[in-house]
């Protein structure tokens, strides 16, 4: 889930795969697998060479932030 969150956060404004790989600390092979999964789930969209977090992906980020905030209080 943290890797999904990282990728979606990087791609909020649109990013190339190279930027996602470096900012999410992934290999190209792993990034490809995660991007494909995120795309199947409707959390990210690809427009040519640019990946952008979908509306559903933005909701995932918001909800994940709520969970992190709630459990960081312990």
PyMOL Python script that loads the backbone (N, CA, C, O; Angstrom):
from pymol import cmd

cmd.read_pdbstr("""\
ATOM      1  N   UNK A   1       0.822  -1.185   0.000  1.00  0.00           N
ATOM      2  CA  UNK A   1       0.000   0.000   0.000  1.00  0.00           C
ATOM      3  C   UNK A   1       0.872   1.257   0.000  1.00  0.00           C
ATOM      4  O   UNK A   1       0.538   2.256  -0.637  1.00  0.00           O
ATOM      5  N   UNK A   2       1.981   1.193   0.714  1.00  0.00           N
ATOM      6  CA  UNK A   2       2.864   2.356   0.761  1.00  0.00           C
ATOM      7  C   UNK A   2       3.477   2.650  -0.606  1.00  0.00           C
ATOM      8  O   UNK A   2       3.704   3.811  -0.949  1.00  0.00           O
ATOM      9  N   UNK A   3       3.744   1.613  -1.380  1.00  0.00           N
ATOM     10  CA  UNK A   3       4.293   1.822  -2.725  1.00  0.00           C
ATOM     11  C   UNK A   3       3.215   2.413  -3.625  1.00  0.00           C
ATOM     12  O   UNK A   3       3.496   3.321  -4.407  1.00  0.00           O
ATOM     13  N   UNK A   4       1.991   1.913  -3.529  1.00  0.00           N
ATOM     14  CA  UNK A   4       0.887   2.512  -4.276  1.00  0.00           C
ATOM     15  C   UNK A   4       0.789   3.996  -3.938  1.00  0.00           C
ATOM     16  O   UNK A   4       0.702   4.843  -4.828  1.00  0.00           O
ATOM     17  N   UNK A   5       0.803   4.301  -2.636  1.00  0.00           N
ATOM     18  CA  UNK A   5       0.701   5.679  -2.165  1.00  0.00           C
ATOM     19  C   UNK A   5       1.832   6.534  -2.738  1.00  0.00           C
ATOM     20  O   UNK A   5       1.598   7.647  -3.207  1.00  0.00           O
ATOM     21  N   UNK A   6       3.034   6.019  -2.699  1.00  0.00           N
ATOM     22  CA  UNK A   6       4.186   6.759  -3.195  1.00  0.00           C
ATOM     23  C   UNK A   6       4.038   7.073  -4.682  1.00  0.00           C
ATOM     24  O   UNK A   6       4.240   8.214  -5.100  1.00  0.00           O
ATOM     25  N   UNK A   7       3.691   6.079  -5.472  1.00  0.00           N
ATOM     26  CA  UNK A   7       3.533   6.279  -6.915  1.00  0.00           C
ATOM     27  C   UNK A   7       2.424   7.279  -7.203  1.00  0.00           C
ATOM     28  O   UNK A   7       2.599   8.193  -8.009  1.00  0.00           O
ATOM     29  N   UNK A   8       1.294   7.107  -6.550  1.00  0.00           N
ATOM     30  CA  UNK A   8       0.164   8.000  -6.789  1.00  0.00           C
ATOM     31  C   UNK A   8       0.476   9.434  -6.388  1.00  0.00           C
ATOM     32  O   UNK A   8       0.026  10.377  -7.039  1.00  0.00           O
ATOM     33  N   UNK A   9       1.241   9.601  -5.324  1.00  0.00           N
ATOM     34  CA  UNK A   9       1.628  10.942  -4.883  1.00  0.00           C
ATOM     35  C   UNK A   9       2.557  11.599  -5.903  1.00  0.00           C
ATOM     36  O   UNK A   9       2.398  12.778  -6.223  1.00  0.00           O
ATOM     37  N   UNK A  10       3.507  10.850  -6.403  1.00  0.00           N
ATOM     38  CA  UNK A  10       4.437  11.380  -7.409  1.00  0.00           C
ATOM     39  C   UNK A  10       3.678  11.766  -8.678  1.00  0.00           C
ATOM     40  O   UNK A  10       4.008  12.766  -9.316  1.00  0.00           O
ATOM     41  N   UNK A  11       2.674  10.988  -9.045  1.00  0.00           N
ATOM     42  CA  UNK A  11       1.970  11.185 -10.311  1.00  0.00           C
ATOM     43  C   UNK A  11       0.759  12.112 -10.215  1.00  0.00           C
ATOM     44  O   UNK A  11      -0.007  12.215 -11.173  1.00  0.00           O
ATOM     45  N   UNK A  12       0.571  12.782  -9.089  1.00  0.00           N
ATOM     46  CA  UNK A  12      -0.608  13.639  -8.915  1.00  0.00           C
ATOM     47  C   UNK A  12      -0.753  14.671 -10.036  1.00  0.00           C
ATOM     48  O   UNK A  12      -1.859  14.893 -10.528  1.00  0.00           O
ATOM     49  N   UNK A  13       0.325  15.288 -10.435  1.00  0.00           N
ATOM     50  CA  UNK A  13       0.281  16.324 -11.474  1.00  0.00           C
ATOM     51  C   UNK A  13       0.738  15.797 -12.827  1.00  0.00           C
ATOM     52  O   UNK A  13       0.880  16.563 -13.780  1.00  0.00           O
ATOM     53  N   UNK A  14       0.966  14.500 -12.911  1.00  0.00           N
ATOM     54  CA  UNK A  14       1.445  13.877 -14.139  1.00  0.00           C
ATOM     55  C   UNK A  14       2.954  13.718 -14.106  1.00  0.00           C
ATOM     56  O   UNK A  14       3.674  14.680 -13.839  1.00  0.00           O
ATOM     57  N   UNK A  15       3.433  12.528 -14.371  1.00  0.00           N
ATOM     58  CA  UNK A  15       4.866  12.232 -14.323  1.00  0.00           C
ATOM     59  C   UNK A  15       5.217  11.175 -15.354  1.00  0.00           C
ATOM     60  O   UNK A  15       4.395  10.331 -15.710  1.00  0.00           O
ATOM     61  N   UNK A  16       6.435  11.238 -15.819  1.00  0.00           N
ATOM     62  CA  UNK A  16       6.962  10.181 -16.679  1.00  0.00           C
ATOM     63  C   UNK A  16       7.393   9.017 -15.789  1.00  0.00           C
ATOM     64  O   UNK A  16       7.613   9.185 -14.590  1.00  0.00           O
ATOM     65  N   UNK A  17       7.508   7.848 -16.390  1.00  0.00           N
ATOM     66  CA  UNK A  17       7.880   6.663 -15.627  1.00  0.00           C
ATOM     67  C   UNK A  17       9.232   6.841 -14.930  1.00  0.00           C
ATOM     68  O   UNK A  17       9.413   6.380 -13.803  1.00  0.00           O
ATOM     69  N   UNK A  18      10.174   7.502 -15.590  1.00  0.00           N
ATOM     70  CA  UNK A  18      11.506   7.704 -14.996  1.00  0.00           C
ATOM     71  C   UNK A  18      11.404   8.465 -13.679  1.00  0.00           C
ATOM     72  O   UNK A  18      12.058   8.104 -12.700  1.00  0.00           O
ATOM     73  N   UNK A  19      10.591   9.511 -13.651  1.00  0.00           N
ATOM     74  CA  UNK A  19      10.420  10.285 -12.419  1.00  0.00           C
ATOM     75  C   UNK A  19       9.783   9.435 -11.322  1.00  0.00           C
ATOM     76  O   UNK A  19      10.180   9.506 -10.159  1.00  0.00           O
ATOM     77  N   UNK A  20       8.800   8.638 -11.702  1.00  0.00           N
ATOM     78  CA  UNK A  20       8.140   7.757 -10.734  1.00  0.00           C
ATOM     79  C   UNK A  20       9.137   6.757 -10.167  1.00  0.00           C
ATOM     80  O   UNK A  20       9.151   6.513  -8.960  1.00  0.00           O
ATOM     81  N   UNK A  21       9.972   6.175 -11.025  1.00  0.00           N
ATOM     82  CA  UNK A  21      10.972   5.200 -10.594  1.00  0.00           C
ATOM     83  C   UNK A  21      11.908   5.820  -9.565  1.00  0.00           C
ATOM     84  O   UNK A  21      12.129   5.248  -8.498  1.00  0.00           O
ATOM     85  N   UNK A  22      12.451   6.974  -9.879  1.00  0.00           N
ATOM     86  CA  UNK A  22      13.431   7.592  -8.985  1.00  0.00           C
ATOM     87  C   UNK A  22      12.815   8.116  -7.692  1.00  0.00           C
ATOM     88  O   UNK A  22      13.374   7.911  -6.614  1.00  0.00           O
ATOM     89  N   UNK A  23      11.687   8.779  -7.786  1.00  0.00           N
ATOM     90  CA  UNK A  23      11.080   9.361  -6.586  1.00  0.00           C
ATOM     91  C   UNK A  23      10.428   8.317  -5.688  1.00  0.00           C
ATOM     92  O   UNK A  23      10.266   8.540  -4.488  1.00  0.00           O
ATOM     93  N   UNK A  24      10.053   7.176  -6.265  1.00  0.00           N
ATOM     94  CA  UNK A  24       9.452   6.098  -5.465  1.00  0.00           C
ATOM     95  C   UNK A  24      10.467   5.032  -5.082  1.00  0.00           C
ATOM     96  O   UNK A  24      10.130   4.056  -4.412  1.00  0.00           O
ATOM     97  N   UNK A  25      11.713   5.222  -5.510  1.00  0.00           N
ATOM     98  CA  UNK A  25      12.801   4.303  -5.180  1.00  0.00           C
ATOM     99  C   UNK A  25      12.506   2.873  -5.647  1.00  0.00           C
ATOM    100  O   UNK A  25      12.612   1.920  -4.875  1.00  0.00           O
ATOM    101  N   UNK A  26      12.134   2.742  -6.928  1.00  0.00           N
ATOM    102  CA  UNK A  26      11.808   1.440  -7.506  1.00  0.00           C
ATOM    103  C   UNK A  26      12.710   1.163  -8.700  1.00  0.00           C
ATOM    104  O   UNK A  26      13.341   2.071  -9.241  1.00  0.00           O
ATOM    105  N   UNK A  27      12.761  -0.088  -9.099  1.00  0.00           N
ATOM    106  CA  UNK A  27      13.402  -0.431 -10.372  1.00  0.00           C
ATOM    107  C   UNK A  27      12.348  -0.240 -11.471  1.00  0.00           C
ATOM    108  O   UNK A  27      11.152  -0.166 -11.188  1.00  0.00           O
ATOM    109  N   UNK A  28      12.803  -0.162 -12.712  1.00  0.00           N
ATOM    110  CA  UNK A  28      11.856  -0.017 -13.809  1.00  0.00           C
ATOM    111  C   UNK A  28      10.922  -1.224 -13.900  1.00  0.00           C
ATOM    112  O   UNK A  28       9.735  -1.077 -14.192  1.00  0.00           O
ATOM    113  N   UNK A  29      11.463  -2.412 -13.648  1.00  0.00           N
ATOM    114  CA  UNK A  29      10.649  -3.626 -13.715  1.00  0.00           C
ATOM    115  C   UNK A  29       9.533  -3.606 -12.661  1.00  0.00           C
ATOM    116  O   UNK A  29       8.377  -3.902 -12.963  1.00  0.00           O
ATOM    117  N   UNK A  30       9.892  -3.255 -11.429  1.00  0.00           N
ATOM    118  CA  UNK A  30       8.888  -3.203 -10.357  1.00  0.00           C
ATOM    119  C   UNK A  30       7.885  -2.084 -10.603  1.00  0.00           C
ATOM    120  O   UNK A  30       6.685  -2.256 -10.388  1.00  0.00           O
ATOM    121  N   UNK A  31       8.383  -0.936 -11.054  1.00  0.00           N
ATOM    122  CA  UNK A  31       7.490   0.188 -11.332  1.00  0.00           C
ATOM    123  C   UNK A  31       6.466  -0.191 -12.395  1.00  0.00           C
ATOM    124  O   UNK A  31       5.291   0.161 -12.284  1.00  0.00           O
ATOM    125  N   UNK A  32       6.904  -0.899 -13.409  1.00  0.00           N
ATOM    126  CA  UNK A  32       5.997  -1.327 -14.475  1.00  0.00           C
ATOM    127  C   UNK A  32       4.885  -2.195 -13.919  1.00  0.00           C
ATOM    128  O   UNK A  32       3.720  -2.010 -14.271  1.00  0.00           O
ATOM    129  N   UNK A  33       5.229  -3.141 -13.053  1.00  0.00           N
ATOM    130  CA  UNK A  33       4.214  -4.018 -12.458  1.00  0.00           C
ATOM    131  C   UNK A  33       3.225  -3.227 -11.606  1.00  0.00           C
ATOM    132  O   UNK A  33       2.018  -3.453 -11.685  1.00  0.00           O
ATOM    133  N   UNK A  34       3.731  -2.303 -10.793  1.00  0.00           N
ATOM    134  CA  UNK A  34       2.850  -1.497  -9.949  1.00  0.00           C
ATOM    135  C   UNK A  34       1.977  -0.568 -10.781  1.00  0.00           C
ATOM    136  O   UNK A  34       0.791  -0.414 -10.490  1.00  0.00           O
ATOM    137  N   UNK A  35       2.541   0.047 -11.802  1.00  0.00           N
ATOM    138  CA  UNK A  35       1.755   0.934 -12.663  1.00  0.00           C
ATOM    139  C   UNK A  35       0.647   0.178 -13.376  1.00  0.00           C
ATOM    140  O   UNK A  35      -0.469   0.681 -13.503  1.00  0.00           O
ATOM    141  N   UNK A  36       0.948  -1.018 -13.838  1.00  0.00           N
ATOM    142  CA  UNK A  36      -0.074  -1.842 -14.486  1.00  0.00           C
ATOM    143  C   UNK A  36      -1.193  -2.182 -13.502  1.00  0.00           C
ATOM    144  O   UNK A  36      -2.369  -2.130 -13.863  1.00  0.00           O
ATOM    145  N   UNK A  37      -0.840  -2.526 -12.274  1.00  0.00           N
ATOM    146  CA  UNK A  37      -1.845  -2.857 -11.257  1.00  0.00           C
ATOM    147  C   UNK A  37      -2.682  -1.628 -10.918  1.00  0.00           C
ATOM    148  O   UNK A  37      -3.907  -1.714 -10.821  1.00  0.00           O
ATOM    149  N   UNK A  38      -2.025  -0.492 -10.740  1.00  0.00           N
ATOM    150  CA  UNK A  38      -2.753   0.738 -10.430  1.00  0.00           C
ATOM    151  C   UNK A  38      -3.692   1.125 -11.568  1.00  0.00           C
ATOM    152  O   UNK A  38      -4.795   1.617 -11.330  1.00  0.00           O
ATOM    153  N   UNK A  39      -3.252   0.904 -12.793  1.00  0.00           N
ATOM    154  CA  UNK A  39      -4.094   1.217 -13.947  1.00  0.00           C
ATOM    155  C   UNK A  39      -5.311   0.283 -13.990  1.00  0.00           C
ATOM    156  O   UNK A  39      -6.428   0.733 -14.245  1.00  0.00           O
ATOM    157  N   UNK A  40      -5.097  -0.999 -13.743  1.00  0.00           N
ATOM    158  CA  UNK A  40      -6.215  -1.962 -13.716  1.00  0.00           C
ATOM    159  C   UNK A  40      -7.236  -1.592 -12.644  1.00  0.00           C
ATOM    160  O   UNK A  40      -8.439  -1.775 -12.834  1.00  0.00           O
ATOM    161  N   UNK A  41      -6.748  -1.070 -11.513  1.00  0.00           N
ATOM    162  CA  UNK A  41      -7.627  -0.684 -10.411  1.00  0.00           C
ATOM    163  C   UNK A  41      -8.291   0.677 -10.628  1.00  0.00           C
ATOM    164  O   UNK A  41      -9.154   1.084  -9.851  1.00  0.00           O
ATOM    165  N   UNK A  42      -7.889   1.365 -11.674  1.00  0.00           N
ATOM    166  CA  UNK A  42      -8.467   2.677 -11.961  1.00  0.00           C
ATOM    167  C   UNK A  42      -7.915   3.798 -11.108  1.00  0.00           C
ATOM    168  O   UNK A  42      -8.530   4.859 -10.999  1.00  0.00           O
ATOM    169  N   UNK A  43      -6.748   3.573 -10.495  1.00  0.00           N
ATOM    170  CA  UNK A  43      -6.154   4.576  -9.611  1.00  0.00           C
ATOM    171  C   UNK A  43      -5.192   5.511 -10.335  1.00  0.00           C
ATOM    172  O   UNK A  43      -4.839   6.570  -9.816  1.00  0.00           O
ATOM    173  N   UNK A  44      -4.772   5.119 -11.528  1.00  0.00           N
ATOM    174  CA  UNK A  44      -3.846   5.933 -12.312  1.00  0.00           C
ATOM    175  C   UNK A  44      -4.211   5.789 -13.783  1.00  0.00           C
ATOM    176  O   UNK A  44      -4.733   4.760 -14.213  1.00  0.00           O
ATOM    177  N   UNK A  45      -3.926   6.842 -14.546  1.00  0.00           N
ATOM    178  CA  UNK A  45      -4.222   6.828 -15.976  1.00  0.00           C
ATOM    179  C   UNK A  45      -2.958   7.157 -16.744  1.00  0.00           C
ATOM    180  O   UNK A  45      -2.106   7.912 -16.276  1.00  0.00           O
ATOM    181  N   UNK A  46      -2.849   6.575 -17.936  1.00  0.00           N
ATOM    182  CA  UNK A  46      -1.681   6.842 -18.779  1.00  0.00           C
ATOM    183  C   UNK A  46      -2.139   7.608 -20.006  1.00  0.00           C
ATOM    184  O   UNK A  46      -3.083   7.212 -20.689  1.00  0.00           O
ATOM    185  N   UNK A  47      -1.466   8.695 -20.270  1.00  0.00           N
ATOM    186  CA  UNK A  47      -1.714   9.512 -21.457  1.00  0.00           C
ATOM    187  C   UNK A  47      -0.384   9.605 -22.196  1.00  0.00           C
ATOM    188  O   UNK A  47       0.454  10.453 -21.889  1.00  0.00           O
ATOM    189  N   UNK A  48      -0.203   8.713 -23.180  1.00  0.00           N
ATOM    190  CA  UNK A  48       1.061   8.576 -23.904  1.00  0.00           C
ATOM    191  C   UNK A  48       2.151   8.185 -22.909  1.00  0.00           C
ATOM    192  O   UNK A  48       2.097   7.085 -22.359  1.00  0.00           O
ATOM    193  N   UNK A  49       3.136   9.043 -22.657  1.00  0.00           N
ATOM    194  CA  UNK A  49       4.238   8.716 -21.738  1.00  0.00           C
ATOM    195  C   UNK A  49       4.056   9.322 -20.353  1.00  0.00           C
ATOM    196  O   UNK A  49       4.961   9.252 -19.521  1.00  0.00           O
ATOM    197  N   UNK A  50       2.910   9.909 -20.102  1.00  0.00           N
ATOM    198  CA  UNK A  50       2.655  10.569 -18.825  1.00  0.00           C
ATOM    199  C   UNK A  50       1.636   9.765 -18.021  1.00  0.00           C
ATOM    200  O   UNK A  50       0.578   9.389 -18.524  1.00  0.00           O
ATOM    201  N   UNK A  51       1.979   9.516 -16.775  1.00  0.00           N
ATOM    202  CA  UNK A  51       1.092   8.824 -15.839  1.00  0.00           C
ATOM    203  C   UNK A  51       0.507   9.866 -14.907  1.00  0.00           C
ATOM    204  O   UNK A  51       1.232  10.708 -14.378  1.00  0.00           O
ATOM    205  N   UNK A  52      -0.801   9.814 -14.703  1.00  0.00           N
ATOM    206  CA  UNK A  52      -1.455  10.783 -13.833  1.00  0.00           C
ATOM    207  C   UNK A  52      -2.447  10.077 -12.917  1.00  0.00           C
ATOM    208  O   UNK A  52      -3.221   9.221 -13.348  1.00  0.00           O
ATOM    209  N   UNK A  53      -2.406  10.452 -11.659  1.00  0.00           N
ATOM    210  CA  UNK A  53      -3.313   9.892 -10.661  1.00  0.00           C
ATOM    211  C   UNK A  53      -4.750  10.256 -11.032  1.00  0.00           C
ATOM    212  O   UNK A  53      -5.046  11.416 -11.319  1.00  0.00           O
ATOM    213  N   UNK A  54      -5.626   9.280 -11.024  1.00  0.00           N
ATOM    214  CA  UNK A  54      -7.040   9.499 -11.356  1.00  0.00           C
ATOM    215  C   UNK A  54      -7.767  10.066 -10.133  1.00  0.00           C
ATOM    216  O   UNK A  54      -7.199  10.179  -9.046  1.00  0.00           O
ATOM    217  N   UNK A  55      -9.016  10.411 -10.340  1.00  0.00           N
ATOM    218  CA  UNK A  55      -9.841  10.903  -9.225  1.00  0.00           C
ATOM    219  C   UNK A  55      -9.926   9.836  -8.128  1.00  0.00           C
ATOM    220  O   UNK A  55      -9.835  10.141  -6.939  1.00  0.00           O
ATOM    221  N   UNK A  56     -10.099   8.594  -8.547  1.00  0.00           N
ATOM    222  CA  UNK A  56     -10.148   7.481  -7.590  1.00  0.00           C
ATOM    223  C   UNK A  56      -8.810   7.352  -6.858  1.00  0.00           C
ATOM    224  O   UNK A  56      -8.786   7.047  -5.665  1.00  0.00           O
ATOM    225  N   UNK A  57      -7.696   7.582  -7.562  1.00  0.00           N
ATOM    226  CA  UNK A  57      -6.379   7.548  -6.945  1.00  0.00           C
ATOM    227  C   UNK A  57      -6.195   8.658  -5.931  1.00  0.00           C
ATOM    228  O   UNK A  57      -5.569   8.458  -4.890  1.00  0.00           O
ATOM    229  N   UNK A  58      -6.740   9.835  -6.233  1.00  0.00           N
ATOM    230  CA  UNK A  58      -6.671  10.952  -5.281  1.00  0.00           C
ATOM    231  C   UNK A  58      -7.454  10.625  -4.012  1.00  0.00           C
ATOM    232  O   UNK A  58      -7.051  11.003  -2.912  1.00  0.00           O
ATOM    233  N   UNK A  59      -8.567   9.925  -4.168  1.00  0.00           N
ATOM    234  CA  UNK A  59      -9.336   9.481  -2.996  1.00  0.00           C
ATOM    235  C   UNK A  59      -8.522   8.483  -2.171  1.00  0.00           C
ATOM    236  O   UNK A  59      -8.555   8.518  -0.941  1.00  0.00           O
ATOM    237  N   UNK A  60      -7.792   7.594  -2.851  1.00  0.00           N
ATOM    238  CA  UNK A  60      -6.925   6.644  -2.155  1.00  0.00           C
ATOM    239  C   UNK A  60      -5.884   7.405  -1.326  1.00  0.00           C
ATOM    240  O   UNK A  60      -5.663   7.080  -0.160  1.00  0.00           O
ATOM    241  N   UNK A  61      -5.249   8.413  -1.924  1.00  0.00           N
ATOM    242  CA  UNK A  61      -4.243   9.212  -1.206  1.00  0.00           C
ATOM    243  C   UNK A  61      -4.871   9.868   0.021  1.00  0.00           C
ATOM    244  O   UNK A  61      -4.305   9.825   1.113  1.00  0.00           O
ATOM    245  N   UNK A  62      -6.037  10.472  -0.164  1.00  0.00           N
ATOM    246  CA  UNK A  62      -6.726  11.139   0.953  1.00  0.00           C
ATOM    247  C   UNK A  62      -7.022  10.148   2.084  1.00  0.00           C
ATOM    248  O   UNK A  62      -6.764  10.436   3.252  1.00  0.00           O
ATOM    249  N   UNK A  63      -7.561   8.986   1.729  1.00  0.00           N
ATOM    250  CA  UNK A  63      -7.910   7.990   2.743  1.00  0.00           C
ATOM    251  C   UNK A  63      -6.670   7.421   3.421  1.00  0.00           C
ATOM    252  O   UNK A  63      -6.675   7.187   4.630  1.00  0.00           O
ATOM    253  N   UNK A  64      -5.617   7.199   2.656  1.00  0.00           N
ATOM    254  CA  UNK A  64      -4.377   6.682   3.223  1.00  0.00           C
ATOM    255  C   UNK A  64      -3.801   7.697   4.214  1.00  0.00           C
ATOM    256  O   UNK A  64      -3.315   7.314   5.279  1.00  0.00           O
ATOM    257  N   UNK A  65      -3.853   8.980   3.872  1.00  0.00           N
ATOM    258  CA  UNK A  65      -3.379  10.026   4.783  1.00  0.00           C
ATOM    259  C   UNK A  65      -4.167  10.029   6.088  1.00  0.00           C
ATOM    260  O   UNK A  65      -3.594  10.223   7.160  1.00  0.00           O
ATOM    261  N   UNK A  66      -5.477   9.817   6.001  1.00  0.00           N
ATOM    262  CA  UNK A  66      -6.310   9.755   7.209  1.00  0.00           C
ATOM    263  C   UNK A  66      -5.880   8.596   8.105  1.00  0.00           C
ATOM    264  O   UNK A  66      -5.788   8.743   9.323  1.00  0.00           O
ATOM    265  N   UNK A  67      -5.619   7.454   7.495  1.00  0.00           N
ATOM    266  CA  UNK A  67      -5.193   6.275   8.259  1.00  0.00           C
ATOM    267  C   UNK A  67      -3.850   6.545   8.933  1.00  0.00           C
ATOM    268  O   UNK A  67      -3.681   6.267  10.120  1.00  0.00           O
ATOM    269  N   UNK A  68      -2.908   7.081   8.184  1.00  0.00           N
ATOM    270  CA  UNK A  68      -1.580   7.382   8.746  1.00  0.00           C
ATOM    271  C   UNK A  68      -1.706   8.353   9.907  1.00  0.00           C
ATOM    272  O   UNK A  68      -1.088   8.162  10.955  1.00  0.00           O
ATOM    273  N   UNK A  69      -2.505   9.392   9.720  1.00  0.00           N
ATOM    274  CA  UNK A  69      -2.678  10.389  10.780  1.00  0.00           C
ATOM    275  C   UNK A  69      -3.301   9.763  12.027  1.00  0.00           C
ATOM    276  O   UNK A  69      -2.858  10.020  13.147  1.00  0.00           O
ATOM    277  N   UNK A  70      -4.316   8.950  11.827  1.00  0.00           N
ATOM    278  CA  UNK A  70      -5.013   8.335  12.960  1.00  0.00           C
ATOM    279  C   UNK A  70      -4.069   7.428  13.762  1.00  0.00           C
ATOM    280  O   UNK A  70      -4.081   7.459  14.992  1.00  0.00           O
ATOM    281  N   UNK A  71      -3.254   6.623  13.073  1.00  0.00           N
ATOM    282  CA  UNK A  71      -2.400   5.678  13.773  1.00  0.00           C
ATOM    283  C   UNK A  71      -1.093   6.299  14.247  1.00  0.00           C
ATOM    284  O   UNK A  71      -0.390   5.700  15.061  1.00  0.00           O
ATOM    285  N   UNK A  72      -0.758   7.475  13.760  1.00  0.00           N
ATOM    286  CA  UNK A  72       0.463   8.133  14.254  1.00  0.00           C
ATOM    287  C   UNK A  72       0.221   8.783  15.614  1.00  0.00           C
ATOM    288  O   UNK A  72       1.164   9.199  16.288  1.00  0.00           O
ATOM    289  N   UNK A  73      -1.037   8.866  16.009  1.00  0.00           N
ATOM    290  CA  UNK A  73      -1.384   9.448  17.310  1.00  0.00           C
ATOM    291  C   UNK A  73      -1.117   8.502  18.469  1.00  0.00           C
ATOM    292  O   UNK A  73      -1.113   8.918  19.628  1.00  0.00           O
ATOM    293  N   UNK A  74      -0.893   7.230  18.159  1.00  0.00           N
ATOM    294  CA  UNK A  74      -0.667   6.243  19.222  1.00  0.00           C
ATOM    295  C   UNK A  74       0.732   6.324  19.770  1.00  0.00           C
ATOM    296  O   UNK A  74       1.088   5.563  20.670  1.00  0.00           O
TER     297      UNK A  74
END
""", "prot")
cmd.dss("prot")
cmd.show_as("cartoon", "prot")
cmd.util.cbc("prot")
cmd.orient("prot")
